[in-house]
Amino acid sequence: MKTLRMEDKERRKIPNSVKNFVSYSAFVLVIIYLVGLINLEHKAIGLEHPFLAITDNYVLILDAIFWAIVGLFSAELFISYFKVRNSKEFLRKYWLEILMLVLMPIFVGFKFLKITLKIVKQIKIGKTVFKIIHKIKK
């Protein structure tokens, strides 16, 4: 019986390569999104002209990238929970990531309303910096 339980635990274990793939994919998409956001808001940072043409499709692609990032962050948290398997420990260890994941869609709504765009940028940049620091510590 004990060997079956060990095998069952091993089957439920998610390989590190999957988590690494999700993490690096999210990181690459965040970089692409930030470059796209800088291009979209070129006047806010002092650029005269955008370096890429801004069309309706460009904005839609940027929104799709944002939601892909949210999905990848969610997947990363899901994988992290399966590694920890303890709700209290998971909340203690990943509370900031959970909070940022919850707040990201809320602040995107503000972006569409053109309310406090600078706050949205600060939050997203802060999340990226946190992810980079978190990766360095590992």
N, C-alpha and C positions, 0 to 999 in steps of 0.2 A: 504494500500500500504506500509506503513512504517513497519508494522509487517512482510511483506514478505521480505523486504530488510534486516531486522535484521536476519530473519531465513536464508536467502541466505548467509549473512556474517558468521553466525555460522557454516553453512555447509562447507564453504571454510576454516574455521579455522582448523589448524592441531594441534592435541593434543600434549601437552608437552611430553607425554610418547613416542611418535614417535620420536621426536627430541632427547630425552634422549637415546633411543635405538640406534639410528644412531650414536650419539656421543660416547657412551660407546663401541659400536661395532668397530668404527674407532680407538678408544684408544687401545682396546685390540689387534687389528690387527697391530697397530703401534708398540706396545711392541713386538709382535711376529716377526714382520719384523726386528726390531732392533736387537733382539737376533739372528735371522737368518743371518743378515748382519755381525754381530760380528763374528759369526761362519764362514761365507764365507771369511771374511778378517781377519782371526785369526793372520796372520803374521804381519799385520799392527799395531796390538795392543800388539804385543810381545808374543803371545801364540805360542808354538812349534807345537801343533797339534790341529785340530778342535775338538770340543766336539761331533759333529755329522758328519757322513760320508757325503762328498760333492759329489753328483752325478749330472748328467744332469737334472734329475727330480727335484732335490733339487733347482737348479737355476731356473727352470721353475715355481716351486711352489712359490718361493720367488718373481718372477716377477708377478705372478697372484695375490699374496697378495698385492704387491705394487699397481697394477691397481684397486684392490678392495678398497684399502685405498683412492685412488684418486676418485673413484666413490662415496664412502661414504662421503668424504669431499664435493664433488659436491652436493650430496643430502642434506647435512647439510646446505650448503649455499642456496640452493633452498628453503628449509624450512624456513630459516632465512629471505629470501626475502619475502615469503608469510606472515610472521609475521609483517614485517616492512611495506611493500606495498608502499614504497617511495624510488625511485631510489637514490636520493641525500643522504638521511639519511642512506640507505643501504650501499652505497659506503663509506660514512664517517665512519660508524661503523665497516665495515668488509673489509676495503681496504687491510689490511695485509693478511688476509686469502685468498682473491681473488688473490693477487700477488703471494703468495706461491703456490696456486693451479695451477696457470699458469706456474710457474717456475719448479715445480716438474717434469713434463714429459721432459722438456728440459734438466735438469741435469741428468735424467736417460739416455738420449742419450749419454751424456758425459761418463757415467759409462760404457756403452757398448763399447765405444771407448777407455776406460781406460785412459781418460784424467781427471786430477784433481779429483781423487776419494775422496780425503780428503774434497774438497769443497762440494761435494754431501752429504757426511756424516754430515758436519757442517750444511748445509741447512736443512736436514731432522731432525737432532737433535734440531735445532733452532725452527722448526715448532712444534715439539713435546713439547718442553719447553713452547712455546707460547700457545699451546692448554691447557697445564696443568695450566699455570698461568691464562689463560682466564676462565677455569673451577673453579679455586679457588676464583676468584673475584666474580663469580655469587653466 
